[in-house]
């Protein structure tokens, strides 16, 4: 089963358990619109927006009319007022009374839509990765600083207490000095196929600033699979592994990598553009953070540690996943278990995931009410650094060389091929926002 299909089936089952959609008075609620009503926007963000009881959804926008109607139906079914529907985000952003927007479109659209929201003075809940290329992220940060708006980036794992517990344990000295960390995901993404463009999808608008490439779906033709296309997404690390890179950065107080090298390729799943195995070394000055993924085979060496981060210390190794962490003492004494480290489709995992997204929206609303990013869980600037890290990994892989990074300009040093990949050309008439 593909990750998207697995999560979608789990989310639909859990939405009435963990995040029931309910109607409450719209008095003093923040007026919010959702841009992007696909799988994530509708099955994950929408129910948690409503269950937070902080927002009234007054607008929905998508270039897929069926997805748009599905989201509207869910809002009405939950007893909420009917939102206005749009195919143009510029028109939706001009709605009278609109205060905030949740941007849940594919990665290649984030920059233009986020900057437009900033220019309209809207507060933004933004999906990760925050941008497709490095220069987009810099232009977006400039727009955010100018607008001084509240921005929450969707890193729901920061709302779970696992990272805080691991950080406290490391800072206590119990694991000794942490010498290295490694994040990994082992997950079979499955094959994708070219398909005919459905009539209800404006595919030219979907592609937007990216090239117009083949429309790809799951094998049954029912599910769009743009995440497998490099023109829209940079693969497993950027789409999913970014969560665990973000976790490691937060636990270890890491900034922006000073150097990145990557080795990978494709040996089985040639239907997708991105590598089906990839190993990356991030150098945060003198601290090495490694990444590894493969989307085929079985994780027979350690089937319980397929999704998470290892922290290798002088006294102990710590493995942290979403809902638990384990300490393996170097002296061979018995391991110490906190929670459940397994990545499963079980009710506990999904309920906690849904609840953590709701908490993100609650904090987003609190930030909007006091006009401050002070207590935002995942700020734009911090999310930009995590996003840049995974983009640099893809750049190093494509350039087939180690890259060194200037932390101020975010340039790649002494490597013109890699440097040229920091900003991609936009398809006319779209214009890249970085100057």
Buried (B, 14 or more C-beta within 10 A) or exposed (E): EBBBBEBBBBBEEBBEEBBEBEEEEEEEBBBBBBBBBBBBBBBBBBBBBBBBBBBBBBBBBBBBBEBBBBBBEBBEEBEBEEBBBBBEBEEBBEBEEBBBBBBBBBBBBBBBBBBBBBEBEBBBBBBBBBBBBBBBBBBBBBBBEEBEBBBBBBBBBBBBEBBEBBBEBBEEEBBEEBEBBBBBBBBBBBBBBEBEEBEEBBBEBBBBBBEEBEBBBBBEEEBBBBBBBBBBBBBBBBBBBBBBBBBBBBBBEBEBBBBBBBEBEBEEBEBBBBBBBBBBBBBBEEBBBBBBBBBBEEBEEEEBBBBBBBBBBEBBBBBBBBBBBBBBBEEEEEEBEBBBBBBBEEEEBBBBBBBBBBBBBBBBBBBBEEEEBEEBBBBBBBBBBBBBBBBBBBBBBBBEBBBBBEEEEBBBEEBEEBBEBBBBEBBEEBEBBBE
